[in-house]
């Protein structure tokens, strides 16, 4: 938002997903809408302004220290550590992205529902997909 942090990314897929877990909803102010981009394809400018928080045993979140803009969610261990989940709202052009998945669907508030057909995973299914045990939370 303020321009202190910028990034370029290659290999950005044409799909994005939503996370309805409580932590993402609090961080994003609603469902987190993110595109999964390989860490190796992202180049950051303004890195001294990037702050991170280890938000769970397995992941971190990053934001700009000047304006608070959320920059990414990143699983820090295992095969999923190869990607950043970047909010689609900070992309210069998110047009043409296809909404293909929702996770933690059983934690979604009843106040809203996204229309359309897509993959929808519960909390248990999501944790299993990422290889995270219930006890490791």
TORPA-4810 file (N, C-alpha, C, O; in nm, 3 decimals):
<nodes>
NODE_1_0.082_-0.118_0.000_0.000_0.000_0.000_0.087_0.125_0.000_0.060_0.220_-0.073_X
NODE_2_0.193_0.126_0.083_0.277_0.246_0.093_0.392_0.245_-0.006_0.453_0.349_-0.031_X
NODE_3_0.424_0.129_-0.064_0.533_0.119_-0.160_0.669_0.088_-0.098_0.766_0.072_-0.172_X
NODE_4_0.679_0.079_0.034_0.807_0.047_0.098_0.853_-0.094_0.062_0.973_-0.119_0.054_X
NODE_5_0.758_-0.184_0.042_0.789_-0.320_-0.001_0.721_-0.343_-0.135_0.604_-0.311_-0.154_X
NODE_6_0.798_-0.398_-0.226_0.744_-0.436_-0.358_0.797_-0.574_-0.390_0.893_-0.620_-0.328_X
NODE_7_0.735_-0.639_-0.486_0.785_-0.770_-0.527_0.753_-0.794_-0.672_0.661_-0.734_-0.729_X
NODE_8_0.831_-0.882_-0.731_0.801_-0.934_-0.864_0.790_-1.085_-0.849_0.861_-1.146_-0.768_X
NODE_9_0.702_-1.144_-0.926_0.683_-1.289_-0.918_0.665_-1.345_-1.058_0.597_-1.287_-1.142_X
NODE_10_0.728_-1.458_-1.081_0.707_-1.534_-1.203_0.640_-1.665_-1.163_0.627_-1.693_-1.044_X
NODE_11_0.598_-1.742_-1.258_0.533_-1.871_-1.228_0.410_-1.855_-1.139_0.382_-1.941_-1.056_X
NODE_12_0.338_-1.746_-1.156_0.214_-1.725_-1.080_0.104_-1.805_-1.148_0.075_-1.784_-1.266_X
NODE_13_0.043_-1.896_-1.074_-0.063_-1.976_-1.136_-0.187_-1.891_-1.165_-0.200_-1.780_-1.115_X
NODE_14_-0.275_-1.945_-1.245_-0.398_-1.874_-1.280_-0.512_-1.909_-1.185_-0.628_-1.884_-1.216_X
NODE_15_-0.479_-1.968_-1.069_-0.581_-2.009_-0.973_-0.551_-1.950_-0.836_-0.437_-1.918_-0.804_X
NODE_16_-0.657_-1.937_-0.755_-0.641_-1.893_-0.617_-0.742_-1.966_-0.530_-0.836_-2.028_-0.580_X
NODE_17_-0.720_-1.957_-0.399_-0.810_-2.022_-0.306_-0.841_-1.934_-0.187_-0.783_-1.826_-0.170_X
NODE_18_-0.934_-1.981_-0.104_-0.974_-1.909_0.016_-0.949_-1.997_0.138_-0.970_-2.118_0.135_X
NODE_19_-0.903_-1.933_0.246_-0.891_-2.002_0.374_-0.987_-1.935_0.472_-0.990_-1.813_0.485_X
NODE_20_-1.065_-2.020_0.540_-1.164_-1.971_0.635_-1.125_-1.996_0.780_-1.209_-1.981_0.870_X
NODE_21_-0.999_-2.035_0.807_-0.961_-2.060_0.946_-0.968_-1.928_1.024_-0.959_-1.820_0.967_X
NODE_22_-0.984_-1.941_1.154_-1.001_-1.822_1.238_-0.882_-1.727_1.228_-0.899_-1.605_1.224_X
NODE_23_-0.761_-1.782_1.224_-0.643_-1.697_1.219_-0.637_-1.617_1.087_-0.608_-1.498_1.089_X
NODE_24_-0.665_-1.682_0.975_-0.666_-1.611_0.847_-0.776_-1.505_0.843_-0.755_-1.394_0.793_X
NODE_25_-0.893_-1.538_0.897_-1.003_-1.440_0.898_-0.966_-1.319_0.982_-1.000_-1.206_0.945_X
NODE_26_-0.898_-1.339_1.093_-0.857_-1.226_1.176_-0.749_-1.144_1.106_-0.750_-1.021_1.113_X
NODE_27_-0.656_-1.213_1.038_-0.546_-1.145_0.970_-0.596_-1.066_0.849_-0.554_-0.953_0.827_X
NODE_28_-0.687_-1.127_0.772_-0.733_-1.065_0.648_-0.860_-0.982_0.666_-0.896_-0.905_0.577_X
NODE_29_-0.927_-0.996_0.778_-1.052_-0.925_0.799_-1.172_-0.998_0.741_-1.285_-0.950_0.752_X
NODE_30_-1.149_-1.112_0.680_-1.252_-1.198_0.623_-1.180_-1.323_0.577_-1.072_-1.354_0.629_X
NODE_31_-1.234_-1.395_0.482_-1.161_-1.509_0.428_-1.032_-1.458_0.364_-1.030_-1.352_0.302_X
NODE_32_-0.925_-1.534_0.379_-0.799_-1.500_0.314_-0.804_-1.554_0.172_-0.821_-1.675_0.153_X
NODE_33_-0.790_-1.468_0.073_-0.787_-1.509_-0.068_-0.643_-1.500_-0.116_-0.587_-1.391_-0.124_X
NODE_34_-0.584_-1.615_-0.147_-0.443_-1.616_-0.181_-0.410_-1.703_-0.301_-0.479_-1.800_-0.333_X
NODE_35_-0.300_-1.664_-0.366_-0.246_-1.740_-0.478_-0.114_-1.801_-0.432_-0.033_-1.734_-0.368_X
NODE_36_-0.093_-1.927_-0.464_0.025_-2.002_-0.420_0.137_-1.984_-0.523_0.127_-2.030_-0.636_X
NODE_37_0.243_-1.915_-0.480_0.353_-1.880_-0.571_0.482_-1.943_-0.518_0.511_-1.932_-0.398_X
NODE_38_0.561_-2.007_-0.603_0.687_-2.064_-0.555_0.778_-1.957_-0.493_0.796_-1.850_-0.551_X
NODE_39_0.833_-1.987_-0.376_0.925_-1.895_-0.308_1.038_-1.855_-0.402_1.080_-1.739_-0.404_X
NODE_40_1.086_-1.951_-0.480_1.200_-1.926_-0.569_1.166_-1.830_-0.683_1.256_-1.781_-0.750_X
NODE_41_1.038_-1.804_-0.707_1.000_-1.715_-0.817_0.964_-1.574_-0.771_0.920_-1.492_-0.851_X
NODE_42_0.983_-1.546_-0.641_0.948_-1.415_-0.586_1.076_-1.340_-0.549_1.163_-1.393_-0.481_X
NODE_43_1.085_-1.216_-0.596_1.196_-1.127_-0.560_1.138_-1.008_-0.486_1.050_-0.939_-0.537_X
NODE_44_1.187_-0.986_-0.364_1.137_-0.877_-0.280_1.228_-0.756_-0.289_1.350_-0.771_-0.294_X
NODE_45_1.170_-0.637_-0.291_1.241_-0.512_-0.276_1.188_-0.447_-0.149_1.068_-0.452_-0.120_X
NODE_46_1.279_-0.385_-0.073_1.237_-0.324_0.054_1.235_-0.423_0.168_1.158_-0.406_0.262_X
NODE_47_1.317_-0.526_0.162_1.317_-0.630_0.264_1.336_-0.580_0.407_1.283_-0.643_0.498_X
NODE_48_1.409_-0.470_0.431_1.419_-0.423_0.571_1.283_-0.385_0.631_1.271_-0.376_0.753_X
NODE_49_1.182_-0.364_0.547_1.049_-0.327_0.596_0.958_-0.448_0.617_0.845_-0.433_0.663_X
NODE_50_1.005_-0.568_0.582_0.923_-0.688_0.598_0.940_-0.742_0.739_1.051_-0.764_0.787_X
NODE_51_0.827_-0.764_0.804_0.825_-0.824_0.936_0.750_-0.956_0.927_0.656_-0.970_0.849_X
NODE_52_0.793_-1.053_1.007_0.728_-1.183_1.008_0.690_-1.223_1.150_0.749_-1.177_1.247_X
NODE_53_0.591_-1.309_1.157_0.546_-1.365_1.284_0.526_-1.514_1.263_0.456_-1.555_1.171_X
NODE_54_0.588_-1.595_1.347_0.563_-1.739_1.345_0.425_-1.757_1.406_0.411_-1.761_1.529_X
NODE_55_0.323_-1.769_1.322_0.185_-1.766_1.368_0.130_-1.902_1.412_0.023_-1.909_1.471_X
NODE_56_0.205_-2.008_1.384_0.169_-2.141_1.432_0.298_-2.223_1.434_0.405_-2.173_1.398_X
NODE_57_0.287_-2.347_1.475_0.405_-2.433_1.479_0.464_-2.456_1.340_0.582_-2.489_1.328_X
NODE_58_0.385_-2.438_1.236_0.429_-2.474_1.102_0.428_-2.359_1.001_0.461_-2.380_0.884_X
NODE_59_0.390_-2.239_1.041_0.376_-2.133_0.941_0.407_-1.995_0.997_0.404_-1.972_1.118_X
NODE_60_0.436_-1.904_0.904_0.460_-1.764_0.939_0.377_-1.675_0.849_0.332_-1.716_0.742_X
NODE_61_0.357_-1.553_0.894_0.288_-1.450_0.816_0.380_-1.330_0.808_0.457_-1.303_0.901_X
NODE_62_0.372_-1.257_0.699_0.459_-1.140_0.681_0.376_-1.019_0.641_0.269_-1.031_0.580_X
NODE_63_0.427_-0.901_0.678_0.359_-0.775_0.648_0.462_-0.665_0.637_0.577_-0.681_0.679_X
NODE_64_0.420_-0.553_0.580_0.504_-0.433_0.571_0.498_-0.361_0.706_0.390_-0.333_0.757_X
NODE_65_0.615_-0.332_0.762_0.618_-0.265_0.893_0.568_-0.122_0.887_0.525_-0.068_0.989_X
NODE_66_0.571_-0.059_0.769_0.528_0.082_0.760_0.377_0.096_0.754_0.319_0.180_0.823_X
NODE_67_0.312_0.014_0.669_0.168_0.035_0.649_0.083_-0.083_0.695_-0.040_-0.071_0.702_X
NODE_68_0.144_-0.195_0.725_0.070_-0.310_0.774_0.013_-0.402_0.667_-0.055_-0.499_0.700_X
NODE_69_0.039_-0.374_0.540_-0.014_-0.459_0.434_0.036_-0.602_0.451_0.156_-0.625_0.466_X
NODE_70_-0.056_-0.698_0.448_-0.019_-0.839_0.454_0.051_-0.879_0.325_0.003_-0.849_0.216_X
NODE_71_0.165_-0.947_0.337_0.245_-0.983_0.221_0.237_-1.131_0.184_0.230_-1.165_0.066_X
NODE_72_0.238_-1.218_0.284_0.227_-1.360_0.253_0.202_-1.443_0.379_0.227_-1.400_0.492_X
NODE_73_0.153_-1.563_0.354_0.144_-1.671_0.450_0.239_-1.777_0.397_0.239_-1.803_0.277_X
NODE_74_0.320_-1.838_0.484_0.421_-1.931_0.437_0.433_-2.049_0.533_0.468_-2.031_0.650_X
NODE_75_0.405_-2.169_0.483_0.431_-2.290_0.560_0.582_-2.303_0.569_0.651_-2.295_0.466_X
NODE_76_0.636_-2.323_0.688_0.781_-2.316_0.708_0.852_-2.451_0.709_0.974_-2.455_0.721_X
NODE_77_0.777_-2.561_0.697_0.841_-2.692_0.703_0.769_-2.787_0.608_0.648_-2.775_0.587_X
NODE_78_0.842_-2.880_0.552_0.784_-2.981_0.466_0.773_-2.935_0.322_0.822_-2.828_0.286_X
NODE_79_0.708_-3.017_0.239_0.701_-2.988_0.095_0.625_-2.859_0.060_0.649_-2.799_-0.044_X
NODE_80_0.533_-2.818_0.146_0.456_-2.697_0.118_0.533_-2.570_0.150_0.485_-2.460_0.120_X
NODE_81_0.654_-2.582_0.209_0.737_-2.466_0.239_0.792_-2.402_0.112_0.850_-2.294_0.118_X
NODE_82_0.773_-2.466_0.000_0.825_-2.414_-0.127_0.740_-2.300_-0.183_0.777_-2.241_-0.285_X
NODE_83_0.627_-2.269_-0.119_0.538_-2.167_-0.173_0.503_-2.059_-0.071_0.496_-2.084_0.049_X
NODE_84_0.480_-1.938_-0.124_0.417_-1.831_-0.048_0.271_-1.829_-0.089_0.239_-1.852_-0.206_X
NODE_85_0.183_-1.803_0.005_0.043_-1.775_-0.026_0.031_-1.624_-0.022_0.030_-1.564_0.086_X
NODE_86_0.021_-1.563_-0.138_0.021_-1.417_-0.150_-0.123_-1.369_-0.168_-0.195_-1.420_-0.254_X
NODE_87_-0.166_-1.270_-0.089_-0.303_-1.218_-0.103_-0.326_-1.164_-0.245_-0.245_-1.088_-0.297_X
NODE_88_-0.436_-1.204_-0.306_-0.460_-1.158_-0.443_-0.481_-1.007_-0.449_-0.463_-0.946_-0.554_X
NODE_89_-0.519_-0.946_-0.338_-0.541_-0.802_-0.335_-0.415_-0.719_-0.351_-0.424_-0.601_-0.382_X
NODE_90_-0.296_-0.779_-0.332_-0.173_-0.700_-0.350_-0.109_-0.724_-0.487_-0.004_-0.668_-0.516_X
NODE_91_-0.172_-0.808_-0.570_-0.123_-0.825_-0.707_-0.161_-0.702_-0.789_-0.268_-0.645_-0.769_X
NODE_92_-0.074_-0.662_-0.881_-0.107_-0.549_-0.968_-0.230_-0.578_-1.052_-0.309_-0.488_-1.079_X
NODE_93_-0.246_-0.704_-1.095_-0.361_-0.739_-1.177_-0.403_-0.882_-1.144_-0.336_-0.978_-1.183_X
NODE_94_-0.512_-0.896_-1.073_-0.563_-1.028_-1.037_-0.672_-1.075_-1.132_-0.732_-1.180_-1.112_X
NODE_95_-0.699_-0.997_-1.236_-0.805_-1.037_-1.329_-0.763_-1.166_-1.401_-0.646_-1.187_-1.431_X
NODE_96_-0.861_-1.249_-1.428_-0.836_-1.374_-1.497_-0.802_-1.491_-1.405_-0.791_-1.604_-1.452_X
NODE_97_-0.785_-1.465_-1.275_-0.759_-1.575_-1.183_-0.887_-1.655_-1.161_-0.996_-1.599_-1.153_X
NODE_98_-0.873_-1.786_-1.150_-0.986_-1.876_-1.131_-0.990_-1.922_-0.986_-0.891_-1.974_-0.934_X
NODE_99_-1.104_-1.905_-0.920_-1.124_-1.942_-0.780_-1.150_-2.093_-0.774_-1.258_-2.138_-0.813_X
NODE_100_-1.051_-2.173_-0.726_-1.060_-2.317_-0.738_-1.073_-2.395_-0.608_-1.105_-2.513_-0.611_X
NODE_101_-1.048_-2.330_-0.491_-1.053_-2.409_-0.368_-1.083_-2.324_-0.246_-1.057_-2.204_-0.242_X
NODE_102_-1.140_-2.390_-0.144_-1.164_-2.330_-0.013_-1.119_-2.432_0.091_-1.149_-2.551_0.080_X
NODE_103_-1.047_-2.384_0.192_-1.005_-2.472_0.300_-1.062_-2.422_0.432_-1.099_-2.305_0.445_X
NODE_104_-1.067_-2.512_0.531_-1.130_-2.484_0.660_-1.276_-2.443_0.639_-1.327_-2.355_0.707_X
NODE_105_-1.342_-2.508_0.544_-1.479_-2.472_0.510_-1.573_-2.489_0.628_-1.674_-2.419_0.638_X
NODE_106_-1.540_-2.581_0.719_-1.625_-2.601_0.836_-1.602_-2.494_0.943_-1.666_-2.498_1.048_X
NODE_107_-1.512_-2.400_0.918_-1.490_-2.287_1.009_-1.540_-2.155_0.950_-1.524_-2.049_1.011_X
NODE_108_-1.599_-2.162_0.831_-1.651_-2.043_0.764_-1.773_-1.991_0.839_-1.863_-2.068_0.871_X
NODE_109_-1.777_-1.861_0.868_-1.897_-1.806_0.931_-2.018_-1.822_0.839_-2.005_-1.821_0.717_X
NODE_110_-2.134_-1.835_0.898_-2.257_-1.849_0.820_-2.295_-1.719_0.748_-2.383_-1.720_0.662_X
NODE_111_-2.230_-1.609_0.782_-2.267_-1.477_0.728_-2.238_-1.461_0.579_-2.293_-1.371_0.515_X
NODE_112_-2.154_-1.546_0.522_-2.124_-1.533_0.379_-2.098_-1.670_0.319_-2.060_-1.765_0.389_X
NODE_113_-2.120_-1.680_0.189_-2.092_-1.800_0.111_-2.049_-1.757_-0.027_-2.111_-1.670_-0.088_X
NODE_114_-1.943_-1.817_-0.077_-1.899_-1.789_-0.214_-1.976_-1.879_-0.309_-1.989_-1.999_-0.285_X
NODE_115_-2.027_-1.823_-0.416_-2.101_-1.899_-0.516_-2.005_-1.979_-0.604_-1.888_-1.945_-0.616_X
NODE_116_-2.056_-2.084_-0.663_-1.978_-2.162_-0.758_-1.928_-2.293_-0.701_-1.928_-2.316_-0.580_X
NODE_117_-1.886_-2.378_-0.792_-1.833_-2.509_-0.755_-1.681_-2.504_-0.751_-1.617_-2.449_-0.841_X
NODE_118_-1.625_-2.563_-0.646_-1.480_-2.572_-0.631_-1.451_-2.677_-0.526_-1.542_-2.725_-0.458_X
NODE_119_-1.326_-2.713_-0.511_-1.285_-2.804_-0.404_-1.303_-2.734_-0.271_-1.262_-2.619_-0.255_X
NODE_120_-1.366_-2.803_-0.176_-1.386_-2.748_-0.042_-1.339_-2.853_0.059_-1.390_-2.965_0.062_X
NODE_121_-1.240_-2.815_0.142_-1.185_-2.907_0.241_-1.217_-2.859_0.382_-1.213_-2.740_0.411_X
NODE_122_-1.248_-2.954_0.469_-1.269_-2.924_0.610_-1.133_-2.900_0.677_-1.028_-2.914_0.615_X
NODE_123_-1.138_-2.863_0.804_-1.016_-2.843_0.882_-0.934_-2.971_0.885_-0.814_-2.968_0.857_X
NODE_124_-0.997_-3.084_0.918_-0.927_-3.213_0.926_-0.866_-3.250_0.791_-0.752_-3.296_0.785_X
NODE_125_-0.941_-3.231_0.684_-0.889_-3.263_0.550_-0.772_-3.172_0.513_-0.676_-3.216_0.451_X
NODE_126_-0.780_-3.045_0.553_-0.672_-2.950_0.522_-0.546_-2.986_0.598_-0.438_-2.991_0.539_X
NODE_127_-0.557_-3.013_0.728_-0.440_-3.049_0.807_-0.377_-3.177_0.754_-0.254_-3.187_0.748_X
NODE_128_-0.458_-3.275_0.716_-0.405_-3.399_0.659_-0.331_-3.372_0.528_-0.227_-3.431_0.502_X
NODE_129_-0.385_-3.285_0.446_-0.321_-3.251_0.318_-0.183_-3.189_0.339_-0.091_-3.215_0.261_X
NODE_130_-0.169_-3.109_0.444_-0.042_-3.045_0.473_0.047_-3.130_0.564_0.158_-3.090_0.599_X
NODE_131_-0.001_-3.247_0.602_0.079_-3.335_0.686_0.096_-3.284_0.827_0.199_-3.308_0.890_X
NODE_132_-0.004_-3.213_0.878_0.002_-3.154_1.011_-0.087_-3.235_1.105_-0.204_-3.259_1.074_X
NODE_133_-0.031_-3.275_1.218_-0.111_-3.351_1.314_-0.195_-3.256_1.398_-0.156_-3.141_1.418_X
NODE_134_-0.307_-3.302_1.446_-0.394_-3.222_1.530_-0.320_-3.176_1.656_-0.343_-3.066_1.706_X
NODE_135_-0.231_-3.261_1.708_-0.157_-3.227_1.829_-0.052_-3.120_1.803_-0.013_-3.049_1.896_X
NODE_136_-0.006_-3.105_1.677_0.100_-3.009_1.644_0.054_-2.868_1.631_0.134_-2.779_1.600_X
NODE_137_-0.073_-2.844_1.655_-0.126_-2.710_1.636_-0.075_-2.614_1.737_-0.110_-2.496_1.734_X
</nodes>
